[in-house]
Amino acid sequence: MKKKSAFLILLLFLIASCSQSLFITDDSITVSGIDDGSVVGSLFSVNISRTSVSDSKLGLTVSIKTMSSELVSSYSVNLEEGAEVWDEKLTFPDNADPGWYTVDLVFTEDGVQSVFKSYVIFYNPDSYDFSIEYMYVRPSVSRPASKGLVQLSIDIPYSGYGMIKLSYSDGSSVLQDVRSGINMLRIMFPKKEGIYPVVAELYPFVKSGDNFPADVKSPFSATATLVVQDNPSPLPNELKPHNKYYALYHLRGDMTDDASFPDIKIPLYNLNSNGDPDIAYNRGVFGYYLTKNSSFSLELIDMDSENTLPDVDWRLELKALVDIRSVNTQDAAIPKSEPFITANLSKMDVVISVSSDGNIVLDIKNEDKETSYSLGELFTDQVAYIKLYPSLQQDNTIKLILSVNDIPVVAIPVETDTVSILKSVVIIGGSEFSVVLDELAVSSL
């Protein structure tokens, strides 16, 4: 009986020894120099090591496939017998295009497949710099759950297209297609106050719908910060201080009224959007993009509020980028004029229009008459700071003032009762011009 037990123990030992020498496992083979997201050229090195002791011959087959599983190349690599560490040069075929590939390494022991390792890599034979040139968040500070933009400058040669993955600190991520050049990606700021990193990873030559593993990290990335505050202070170029305003909208991706005029306990005005205007960033101006199909309207909530404001003590202020499109005015004998700002005062309507040839027209309408003023070309490629307000003169008469960038462009004599209160304002784009509305406010003189 003892002889049989000893024989069984010896047999089990021999089987275990043979198993160890005949079969390798994933843990017994380590590969360095390549990983998911690696950037490689036509010739690249990998380091292979075997941690288990074995007298068997180790073999390697390399297969390179496109992301659609099309075989590009397959070849065997002779690994030196008796060694435990190998530095091997792997190659891409000369006809392979730059892009993403799967590199499969199949290890065999004495001709039997034992270990399979696979990597998603980026083939960059010309060593082109695919890095994200810059990344900015617009606006730099915003309220919780407001809209924003991530501005990226990307240079993608060959195809000109790619995909960006934006990853947030809560583990969530979104994918968006991009093109070579400047891209504006829409985001939502987090719902709670704080400072949050956001990482942008660029995947050149990939687009929505492609068969691409979501967990592969790109070697081309940039990081920015989302700053979220419940009550952010005015930015350097914004209207301020808040306590001089009856209504104040910074329009940083939301429609919050920041006015804090003393003795006014409830809002005097209400801001509404029409046509679902979207956010935009253009030539240094962040705001809402308005065309002929979208607008903002600011309305006095209750006419009883008129008694809250001193007579003739208001000033409409707005900052906007007006982009006049290039049009062929030879096709039209009379340039077309479209409203940009319509202000309804106590007994008067004031309409500021933009014509297709770039001129600005001011129309005054009241019960008695209608007067038109041509103001010439007032808007340039920078933000225009526009003010409309009644002004008491030294002789106790009233003039309605329109100024652009703090330069009065027209002063019109009016009756006091026609302008004593600002009841409503509409800002809209046109078919021949667009508007990025930066800020809108009604202040105290």
Sequence and secondary structure as in RCSB ss.txt:
>XXXX:A:sequence
MKKKSAFLILLLFLIASCSQSLFITDDSITVSGIDDGSVVGSLFSVNISRTSVSDSKLGLTVSIKTMSSELVSSY
SVNLEEGAEVWDEKLTFPDNADPGWYTVDLVFTEDGVQSVFKSYVIFYNPDSYDFSIEYMYVRPSVSRPASKGLV
QLSIDIPYSGYGMIKLSYSDGSSVLQDVRSGINMLRIMFPKKEGIYPVVAELYPFVKSGDNFPADVKSPFSATAT
LVVQDNPSPLPNELKPHNKYYALYHLRGDMTDDASFPDIKIPLYNLNSNGDPDIAYNRGVFGYYLTKNSSFSLEL
IDMDSENTLPDVDWRLELKALVDIRSVNTQDAAIPKSEPFITANLSKMDVVISVSSDGNIVLDIKNEDKETSYSL
GELFTDQVAYIKLYPSLQQDNTIKLILSVNDIPVVAIPVETDTVSILKSVVIIGGSEFSVVLDELAVSSL
>XXXX:A:secstr
 HHHHHHHHHHHHHHHHHHHHH   GGGEEEES  TT EE SEEEEEEEE S   S EEEEEEEEETT  EEEEE
EE   TT SEEEEEEE  TT  SEEEEEEEEEEETTEEEEEEEEEEEE TT       EEEEESSEE TT EEEE
EEEE   TT EEEEEEEETTS EEEEEEESEEEEEEEE  SSSEEEEEEEEEEET  TTS   TT   SEEEEEE
EEE SS    TTS   GGGEEEEE  SSS       TT  S SEEEEEES  EEEEETTEEEEEE TT EEEEEE
S GGGGGGS TT  EEEEEEEEEE    GGG SS  EEEEEEEEESSEEEEEEEETTS EEEEEEESS EEEEEE
E    SS EEEEEEEEE TTS EEEEEEETTEEEEEEEE HHHHS EEEEEEE  SSEEEEEEEEEEE  
